Amino acid sequence: MKKRYLSLILGMALLGAGCAASTPEPESAPFMPPASEVEGEADAPEADEMPDIILNTDLNHVDDGEGSGVVVATWDKDDSSYRLFATFSDLPELEDDFFYEGWVVRAEPLSVISTGALEPGDVAQWGNDFSSDENLTDHVRYVLTLEPDDGDPAPAAHVLEGTLE
């Protein structure tokens, strides 16, 4: 049940990332039937089956660059699992010997953890899927960098950033 709930959250985040740049905001919310009339209401997760912490953010450009992104991070104390999913679209095409890398950052005391190189997806979509058995929800800053493939593990040029809330 937890995985289905997490999939629902991530699906909504991914859908938002794909539509954010091209879909104007509606002036009013569409009609939603009462929860009792929604098919599958009995399959909704119980409160005790949801992750203990859910954080998310839309990413903003460091400068006037291209691209957009959405990040969702969760901590489930029962499973001792931290999961971070980030999706990106419309990022500039990479030059040879460069790659995109995600990072989570805690300010005090300073801690910077790589969430790995982005994996290309379909139609200019990119993704970053990271997990840990350590609760990293205190690392509330997500940074996407453009990295030269030079073997230096330090973060390079910042492209997108956001604060997980």
One Martini backbone bead per residue (centre of mass of N, CA, C, O) as a GRO file, in nm:
protein
  165
    1MET     BB    1   0.057   0.063  -0.020
    2LYS     BB    2   0.296   0.260  -0.004
    3LYS     BB    3   0.382   0.239  -0.299
    4ARG     BB    4   0.120   0.346  -0.418
    5TYR     BB    5   0.129   0.622  -0.282
    6LEU     BB    6   0.404   0.707  -0.392
    7SER     BB    7   0.322   0.681  -0.690
    8LEU     BB    8   0.108   0.899  -0.680
    9ILE     BB    9   0.288   1.134  -0.602
   10LEU     BB   10   0.490   1.104  -0.839
   11GLY     BB   11   0.289   1.126  -1.069
   12MET     BB   12   0.202   1.413  -1.000
   13ALA     BB   13   0.483   1.541  -1.021
   14LEU     BB   14   0.542   1.456  -1.313
   15LEU     BB   15   0.300   1.591  -1.439
   16GLY     BB   16   0.374   1.876  -1.346
   17ALA     BB   17   0.647   1.892  -1.493
   18GLY     BB   18   0.529   1.851  -1.788
   19CYS     BB   19   0.306   2.104  -1.756
   20ALA     BB   20   0.420   2.372  -1.637
   21ALA     BB   21   0.535   2.516  -1.905
   22SER     BB   22   0.243   2.480  -2.093
   23THR     BB   23   0.026   2.522  -1.855
   24PRO     BB   24  -0.213   2.696  -1.751
   25GLU     BB   25  -0.372   2.822  -1.499
   26PRO     BB   26  -0.651   2.783  -1.352
   27GLU     BB   27  -0.905   2.984  -1.226
   28SER     BB   28  -1.045   2.712  -1.142
   29ALA     BB   29  -1.144   2.444  -0.999
   30PRO     BB   30  -1.238   2.150  -1.058
   31PHE     BB   31  -1.466   1.923  -1.031
   32MET     BB   32  -1.516   1.732  -0.726
   33PRO     BB   33  -1.609   1.466  -0.592
   34PRO     BB   34  -1.682   1.312  -0.339
   35ALA     BB   35  -1.509   1.068  -0.186
   36SER     BB   36  -1.756   0.863  -0.180
   37GLU     BB   37  -1.771   0.875  -0.520
   38VAL     BB   38  -1.497   0.755  -0.554
   39GLU     BB   39  -1.338   0.532  -0.713
   40GLY     BB   40  -1.152   0.343  -0.479
   41GLU     BB   41  -1.173   0.447  -0.182
   42ALA     BB   42  -1.099   0.176  -0.031
   43ASP     BB   43  -0.781   0.206  -0.140
   44ALA     BB   44  -0.699   0.403   0.047
   45PRO     BB   45  -0.475   0.511   0.252
   46GLU     BB   46  -0.373   0.498   0.551
   47ALA     BB   47  -0.219   0.700   0.772
   48ASP     BB   48  -0.014   0.461   0.871
   49GLU     BB   49   0.090   0.414   0.548
   50MET     BB   50   0.238   0.666   0.533
   51PRO     BB   51   0.471   0.863   0.511
   52ASP     BB   52   0.619   1.065   0.750
   53ILE     BB   53   0.774   1.226   0.512
   54ILE     BB   54   0.697   1.506   0.289
   55LEU     BB   55   0.879   1.649   0.019
   56ASN     BB   56   0.879   1.955  -0.194
   57THR     BB   57   0.968   2.098  -0.530
   58ASP     BB   58   1.042   2.359  -0.726
   59LEU     BB   59   1.265   2.456  -0.969
   60ASN     BB   60   1.516   2.703  -1.006
   61HIS     BB   61   1.700   2.924  -1.158
   62VAL     BB   62   2.010   3.068  -1.133
   63ASP     BB   63   1.944   3.176  -1.408
   64ASP     BB   64   1.847   3.219  -1.758
   65GLY     BB   65   1.779   2.936  -1.811
   66GLU     BB   66   1.687   2.614  -1.880
   67GLY     BB   67   1.429   2.449  -1.749
   68SER     BB   68   1.285   2.196  -1.526
   69GLY     BB   69   1.160   2.098  -1.185
   70VAL     BB   70   1.089   1.810  -0.964
   71VAL     BB   71   1.071   1.732  -0.605
   72VAL     BB   72   1.065   1.421  -0.409
   73ALA     BB   73   1.063   1.346  -0.054
   74THR     BB   74   1.104   1.056   0.167
   75TRP     BB   75   1.012   0.921   0.499
   76ASP     BB   76   1.029   0.585   0.644
   77LYS     BB   77   1.048   0.455   0.957
   78ASP     BB   78   0.964   0.156   0.920
   79ASP     BB   79   1.183   0.121   0.666
   80SER     BB   80   1.423   0.305   0.665
   81SER     BB   81   1.340   0.525   0.415
   82TYR     BB   82   1.486   0.713   0.156
   83ARG     BB   83   1.330   0.915  -0.104
   84LEU     BB   84   1.423   1.039  -0.435
   85PHE     BB   85   1.249   1.240  -0.680
   86ALA     BB   86   1.342   1.360  -1.009
   87THR     BB   87   1.232   1.593  -1.259
   88PHE     BB   88   1.310   1.685  -1.603
   89SER     BB   89   1.290   1.961  -1.841
   90ASP     BB   90   1.443   2.135  -2.091
   91LEU     BB   91   1.731   2.079  -2.101
   92PRO     BB   92   2.021   2.131  -2.201
   93GLU     BB   93   2.232   2.019  -2.409
   94LEU     BB   94   2.494   1.816  -2.403
   95GLU     BB   95   2.812   1.806  -2.396
   96ASP     BB   96   3.086   1.671  -2.423
   97ASP     BB   97   3.187   1.555  -2.115
   98PHE     BB   98   2.892   1.580  -1.977
   99PHE     BB   99   2.679   1.615  -1.675
  100TYR     BB  100   2.415   1.550  -1.461
  101GLU     BB  101   2.368   1.646  -1.104
  102GLY     BB  102   2.259   1.559  -0.787
  103TRP     BB  103   2.170   1.741  -0.473
  104VAL     BB  104   2.197   1.744  -0.117
  105VAL     BB  105   2.146   2.005   0.143
  106ARG     BB  106   2.305   2.107   0.444
  107ALA     BB  107   2.388   2.378   0.641
  108GLU     BB  108   2.356   2.263   0.956
  109PRO     BB  109   2.578   2.106   0.916
  110LEU     BB  110   2.759   2.073   0.654
  111SER     BB  111   2.597   1.889   0.375
  112VAL     BB  112   2.694   1.696   0.077
  113ILE     BB  113   2.486   1.495  -0.146
  114SER     BB  114   2.480   1.270  -0.383
  115THR     BB  115   2.219   1.151  -0.624
  116GLY     BB  116   2.342   1.156  -0.897
  117ALA     BB  117   2.313   1.089  -1.211
  118LEU     BB  118   2.136   1.155  -1.469
  119GLU     BB  119   1.866   1.014  -1.649
  120PRO     BB  120   1.758   0.958  -1.943
  121GLY     BB  121   1.464   1.005  -2.129
  122ASP     BB  122   1.186   1.101  -2.266
  123VAL     BB  123   1.155   1.377  -2.430
  124ALA     BB  124   1.363   1.557  -2.256
  125GLN     BB  125   1.382   1.373  -2.009
  126TRP     BB  126   1.471   1.361  -1.661
  127GLY     BB  127   1.627   1.159  -1.390
  128ASN     BB  128   1.616   1.117  -1.015
  129ASP     BB  129   1.703   0.824  -0.822
  130PHE     BB  130   1.700   0.801  -0.461
  131SER     BB  131   1.850   0.608  -0.185
  132SER     BB  132   1.819   0.556   0.182
  133ASP     BB  133   1.878   0.463   0.534
  134GLU     BB  134   1.893   0.769   0.570
  135ASN     BB  135   1.782   1.059   0.711
  136LEU     BB  136   1.755   1.348   0.469
  137THR     BB  137   1.534   1.579   0.551
  138ASP     BB  138   1.763   1.800   0.638
  139HIS     BB  139   1.810   1.812   0.322
  140VAL     BB  140   1.648   2.094   0.173
  141ARG     BB  141   1.849   2.115  -0.066
  142TYR     BB  142   1.834   2.131  -0.422
  143VAL     BB  143   2.084   2.045  -0.676
  144LEU     BB  144   2.167   2.120  -1.011
  145THR     BB  145   2.435   2.006  -1.212
  146LEU     BB  146   2.712   2.080  -1.424
  147GLU     BB  147   2.942   1.827  -1.534
  148PRO     BB  148   3.252   1.739  -1.569
  149ASP     BB  149   3.440   1.458  -1.699
  150ASP     BB  150   3.712   1.471  -1.449
  151GLY     BB  151   3.679   1.324  -1.147
  152ASP     BB  152   3.547   1.547  -0.985
  153PRO     BB  153   3.333   1.537  -0.694
  154ALA     BB  154   3.262   1.822  -0.708
  155PRO     BB  155   3.063   2.064  -0.746
  156ALA     BB  156   2.948   2.266  -0.996
  157ALA     BB  157   2.739   2.404  -1.202
  158HIS     BB  158   2.458   2.567  -1.145
  159VAL     BB  159   2.110   2.534  -1.254
  160LEU     BB  160   1.918   2.416  -1.023
  161GLU     BB  161   1.688   2.515  -0.748
  162GLY     BB  162   1.564   2.405  -0.411
  163THR     BB  163   1.320   2.393  -0.143
  164LEU     BB  164   1.225   2.166   0.079
  165GLU     BB  165   0.870   2.126   0.227
   0.00000   0.00000   0.00000
